[in-house]
Amino acid sequence: MVVALTELVLFVLLAGLLLYALGTWSTRTGPRRLPARRRAELATAVAQARWAPAHDEVDGVTRVLLRRCYTGLDGLLVVLEERVYTTFPASDPAWEARFTEAMSGARFRCTYLNAEESQA
């Protein structure tokens, strides 16, 4: 009788430990869901995303970009979409003039895209 009771207690303890481990493991591996308030703040921030010009240099080529971005909940910029507006060699003798013209065109295009989205 004592042996059967000991086996039953041991089985219940092991089953409880297994269920606890599975519950802890499943909550850690799944994506964490934001609380409702934070989700609403994030949705508002994404809805206020705007197009802005940007540029970078990749493999000796200057790229002028159009980026649709918003300020994330952590205060950092989050890029939703990025489009290449134009490219030209970084070693181009007329780089500064081309860059200035391309950035001006990108600013105009961003203004147009922002106005277009605000009407929708």
C-alpha positions as a Markdown table, in Angstrom:
| # | Residue | x | y | z |
|---|---|---|---|---|
| 1 | Met | 0.0 | 0.0 | 0.0 |
| 2 | Val | 2.8 | 2.4 | 0.9 |
| 3 | Val | 4.7 | 1.5 | -2.3 |
| 4 | Ala | 1.6 | 2.2 | -4.5 |
| 5 | Leu | 1.0 | 5.5 | -2.7 |
| 6 | Thr | 4.6 | 6.6 | -3.2 |
| 7 | Glu | 4.4 | 5.7 | -6.9 |
| 8 | Leu | 1.2 | 7.7 | -7.3 |
| 9 | Val | 2.8 | 10.8 | -5.6 |
| 10 | Leu | 5.9 | 10.4 | -7.7 |
| 11 | Phe | 3.8 | 10.2 | -10.9 |
| 12 | Val | 1.7 | 13.3 | -10.0 |
| 13 | Leu | 4.9 | 15.2 | -9.2 |
| 14 | Leu | 6.5 | 14.3 | -12.5 |
| 15 | Ala | 3.3 | 15.0 | -14.5 |
| 16 | Gly | 3.1 | 18.4 | -12.8 |
| 17 | Leu | 6.7 | 19.2 | -13.5 |
| 18 | Leu | 6.2 | 18.1 | -17.1 |
| 19 | Leu | 3.1 | 20.3 | -17.5 |
| 20 | Tyr | 4.9 | 23.3 | -15.9 |
| 21 | Ala | 7.9 | 22.8 | -18.2 |
| 22 | Leu | 5.7 | 22.7 | -21.3 |
| 23 | Gly | 3.8 | 25.8 | -20.2 |
| 24 | Thr | 7.0 | 27.8 | -19.5 |
| 25 | Trp | 8.6 | 26.6 | -22.8 |
| 26 | Ser | 5.6 | 27.4 | -25.0 |
| 27 | Thr | 5.3 | 31.0 | -23.6 |
| 28 | Arg | 8.9 | 31.7 | -24.2 |
| 29 | Thr | 9.2 | 30.5 | -27.8 |
| 30 | Gly | 6.0 | 32.1 | -29.1 |
| 31 | Pro | 5.8 | 35.8 | -30.2 |
| 32 | Arg | 4.9 | 38.0 | -27.3 |
| 33 | Arg | 1.8 | 40.0 | -27.9 |
| 34 | Leu | 1.8 | 43.6 | -27.1 |
| 35 | Pro | -0.8 | 44.9 | -24.6 |
| 36 | Ala | -3.8 | 46.6 | -26.2 |
| 37 | Arg | -2.6 | 50.1 | -25.4 |
| 38 | Arg | 0.8 | 49.5 | -26.9 |
| 39 | Arg | -0.8 | 47.9 | -30.0 |
| 40 | Ala | -3.0 | 51.0 | -30.4 |
| 41 | Glu | 0.0 | 53.3 | -30.1 |
| 42 | Leu | 1.9 | 51.2 | -32.7 |
| 43 | Ala | -1.1 | 51.3 | -35.1 |
| 44 | Thr | -1.3 | 55.1 | -34.7 |
| 45 | Ala | 2.5 | 55.5 | -35.4 |
| 46 | Val | 2.3 | 53.3 | -38.5 |
| 47 | Ala | -0.7 | 55.2 | -39.7 |
| 48 | Gln | 1.4 | 58.4 | -39.5 |
| 49 | Ala | 4.2 | 57.0 | -41.6 |
| 50 | Arg | 5.6 | 59.5 | -44.1 |
| 51 | Trp | 7.9 | 59.3 | -47.1 |
| 52 | Ala | 11.3 | 60.9 | -46.7 |
| 53 | Pro | 14.4 | 61.1 | -48.9 |
| 54 | Ala | 17.6 | 59.3 | -47.9 |
| 55 | His | 20.8 | 58.2 | -49.5 |
| 56 | Asp | 23.6 | 55.7 | -49.1 |
| 57 | Glu | 26.6 | 54.3 | -50.9 |
| 58 | Val | 26.8 | 50.6 | -51.8 |
| 59 | Asp | 29.8 | 49.2 | -53.8 |
| 60 | Gly | 30.9 | 52.6 | -55.1 |
| 61 | Val | 27.4 | 53.6 | -56.2 |
| 62 | Thr | 25.5 | 56.4 | -54.6 |
| 63 | Arg | 21.8 | 55.6 | -54.2 |
| 64 | Val | 19.2 | 58.2 | -53.6 |
| 65 | Leu | 16.2 | 56.6 | -51.8 |
| 66 | Leu | 12.6 | 57.2 | -51.0 |
| 67 | Arg | 11.8 | 55.7 | -47.6 |
| 68 | Arg | 8.4 | 55.3 | -45.9 |
| 69 | Cys | 9.0 | 55.3 | -42.2 |
| 70 | Tyr | 7.6 | 56.1 | -38.8 |
| 71 | Thr | 9.0 | 56.6 | -35.3 |
| 72 | Gly | 8.7 | 53.3 | -33.4 |
| 73 | Leu | 7.6 | 52.8 | -29.8 |
| 74 | Asp | 11.3 | 52.9 | -28.7 |
| 75 | Gly | 11.9 | 56.2 | -30.4 |
| 76 | Leu | 13.9 | 54.8 | -33.3 |
| 77 | Leu | 13.1 | 55.2 | -37.0 |
| 78 | Val | 11.4 | 52.1 | -38.5 |
| 79 | Val | 11.5 | 51.8 | -42.3 |
| 80 | Leu | 8.4 | 50.2 | -43.8 |
| 81 | Glu | 9.3 | 50.6 | -47.5 |
| 82 | Glu | 12.4 | 51.7 | -49.4 |
| 83 | Arg | 12.5 | 52.6 | -53.1 |
| 84 | Val | 15.6 | 53.5 | -55.1 |
| 85 | Tyr | 15.0 | 56.8 | -56.8 |
| 86 | Thr | 18.2 | 57.0 | -58.7 |
| 87 | Thr | 21.8 | 55.8 | -58.7 |
| 88 | Phe | 25.1 | 57.1 | -60.0 |
| 89 | Pro | 28.8 | 56.3 | -59.5 |
| 90 | Ala | 30.3 | 57.7 | -56.3 |
| 91 | Ser | 33.5 | 58.6 | -58.2 |
| 92 | Asp | 31.6 | 60.7 | -60.8 |
| 93 | Pro | 33.4 | 64.1 | -61.2 |
| 94 | Ala | 30.0 | 65.8 | -61.1 |
| 95 | Trp | 28.9 | 63.9 | -58.0 |
| 96 | Glu | 27.9 | 66.9 | -56.0 |
| 97 | Ala | 25.7 | 68.4 | -58.7 |
| 98 | Arg | 24.1 | 65.0 | -59.5 |
| 99 | Phe | 23.6 | 64.4 | -55.7 |
| 100 | Thr | 22.0 | 67.8 | -55.2 |
| 101 | Glu | 19.7 | 67.4 | -58.2 |
| 102 | Ala | 18.7 | 63.8 | -57.2 |
| 103 | Met | 18.0 | 64.8 | -53.6 |
| 104 | Ser | 15.8 | 67.7 | -54.8 |
| 105 | Gly | 13.9 | 65.3 | -57.1 |
| 106 | Ala | 13.5 | 62.8 | -54.2 |
| 107 | Arg | 12.2 | 65.5 | -51.9 |
| 108 | Phe | 9.6 | 66.5 | -54.5 |
| 109 | Arg | 8.6 | 62.9 | -55.1 |
| 110 | Cys | 8.2 | 62.3 | -51.3 |
| 111 | Thr | 6.0 | 65.4 | -51.1 |
| 112 | Tyr | 3.9 | 64.0 | -53.9 |
| 113 | Leu | 3.6 | 60.6 | -52.3 |
| 114 | Asn | 2.7 | 62.0 | -48.9 |
| 115 | Ala | 0.0 | 64.2 | -50.4 |
| 116 | Glu | -1.3 | 61.3 | -52.4 |
| 117 | Glu | -1.5 | 59.1 | -49.2 |
| 118 | Ser | -3.2 | 61.8 | -47.2 |
| 119 | Gln | -6.1 | 62.0 | -49.7 |
| 120 | Ala | -6.7 | 58.3 | -49.5 |
